[in-house]
Amino acid sequence: MLRLAGTYLTQVRQYDIAYTALAGAITDARRAGDMLAAGSGVGGMCCLLVRQGRLDEAERIAAQSMDAVEPKITGAEPDHYAVWGGLAMEAAAAAARNNRPDVAKEYRKAARVAAAAVGTSHRNVSRHWSVFGPVTAAMKALEDSMVVGDARAVVRKAGEQEELSPKVWRRLGKPSTNDGNRFTLDMARAHTRTGDLSAAMDELTRARDAAPEWMRHQNMAAETMQEILGKRRRTLTTEMREMANYLGVVGLAATQRDTSGTLRRQLACLADGVTDSSPLRSPYSIRLPRWGAP
């Protein structure tokens, strides 16, 4: 429950409380002698640190924890590969955002190896919390292209990689709801930056239909809608006006064309799951769990 609470609190930017919950989850797992659950908790902690821009720290504890829970070459259970692969993805996310693309590629390679060993999407809430498999590894790797601003690569890879095709998910398994929604927002931003505003709106609508409340808390969604308003050269469509209003977005294009006065709220600066420049307001330091006996 603490792992779940920490994940949710991170999503809604309650970072102090999230830290306390995740640290408690790691400590409880260590005391129970459950290295995999502890490793999963570290993964959650890394996610929190990445959101705060503490990239060196996130990569360091993810890499050290990977060493602590590294599975055997043969005979390891899916849970083991899932935790180790999840930590590799967290390390890659931190490295990519810290201008270390070559290092990120190595971590992504490790995640793909773990995903191939699992074979299909695997989930065990009590051990590694989220879904892990080939689809998840591919989606997370795609984020790296978005981080460096290569929107064309995102669109191209999404069309080329088998794991990213919903038609293949029947065989490989679906991603988690959160990862799937995040992928949809990545595609919306990529389409916006390549000039395909219609496709971008389709992706935003898909994300809102799938998780309306979650989407309200995503800065990426609001920023993407803001970009659409700025790029649109003709009168806004009803769909665009409604989406901008839903996300609380107001921009020059919207205020000039919106005679009904519905778009009056300021751009909501909500958590996007990537970075936040504000420091982590916590009296605690990040400490790795002691993997030995409690």
Residue, then its C-alpha position, 0 to 999 in steps of 0.5 A: m500500500l505504501r508503494l501505491a501511495g507513493t506512486y499516486l502522491t508523486q503523480v499529484r506532486q505531493y513530493d514530501i509525502a511521496y518520499t515518506a511513503l516510498a521510503g517506508a515501502i523500501t524499509d518494510a520490504r527490506r525488513a521482510g527480506d523481499m529484495l524485489a519489493a524493495g527494488s520496486g520501491v527504489g524504482g518509485m523513488c527514482c521516478l520521484l527524483v526524475r520529476q524533480g530534476r535530481l537526475d544524477e541521484a536517480e541514475r545512481i540509486a537505480a544502477q546500484s539497485m540493479d546490481a543488488v537485484e540482478p537476476k541469474i543468467t538462467g532460471a530467474e522468475p519473471d518478477h525478477y526480470a521485471v524489477w531489474g528491467g524496471l530499474a534499468m528503465e528508470a536509470a535510462a530515463a534519468a541519463a537521457r534527461n541528463n544529456r547522457p544519451d550513450v549511457a541511456k542506450e546501454y540501460r535501454k538495451a538492458a531493459r530490452v534483454a529483461a523484457a525479452a526474457v519475460g516475453t509478454s507483459h507481466r504484472n505482480v502488484s505485490r512485487h514490482w507494481s507496474v506492468f513490464g514487458p516488450v511493449t513497456a520497454a519500447m514505449k519508454a525507449l521512445e521517450d528518449s527521442m522526445v526528450v532530445g526533441d526529435a519528434r520525427a523519430v518518435v512518429r517514425k519509430a511508432g510506425e515501424q516498431e512492432e511492439l508499439s502497434p496496438k494490433v500486436w498487443r493481443r500477442l505481447g500484452k498491453p502496457s499499464t494504463n499509465d504507460g499507455n496514456r503517457f505514450t498517447l501524450d508523447m504521440a500527441r506532442a510529436h504530431t504537433r511538432t511535426g505539423d500534423l495537428s489533426a493527428a495530435m488532436d486525435e491522440l489528446t482526445r484518446a487520452r482524455d477518453a481513457a483517463p479524464e482526471w489523470m489528464r487534467h494533471q498532465n503538464m504535457a497535455a496542457e503544453t501540447m494544447q498550447e502549441i496546437l493553439g499557436k500553430r493553428r492558422r485557421t479558426l479553431t475547431t470546436e474540438m480544439r476549443e473544448m480541449a483547450n477549455y478542458l485543460g485550462v489552456v489560454g493562448l493568443a490564438a484562443t483569446q483572439r478567436d474565442t468570442s464566447g469567453t470560455l477560455r479564461r483560465q490560465l495555463a495550469c502548470l501541472a505535473d507531467g512526469v518528466t521534470d520540475s525545476s523546484p527542489l524536493r522539499s524534504p528534510y530527508s536524504i535519499r538512502l539506498p536500502r540495505w539489501g542484507a538481513p535487517 
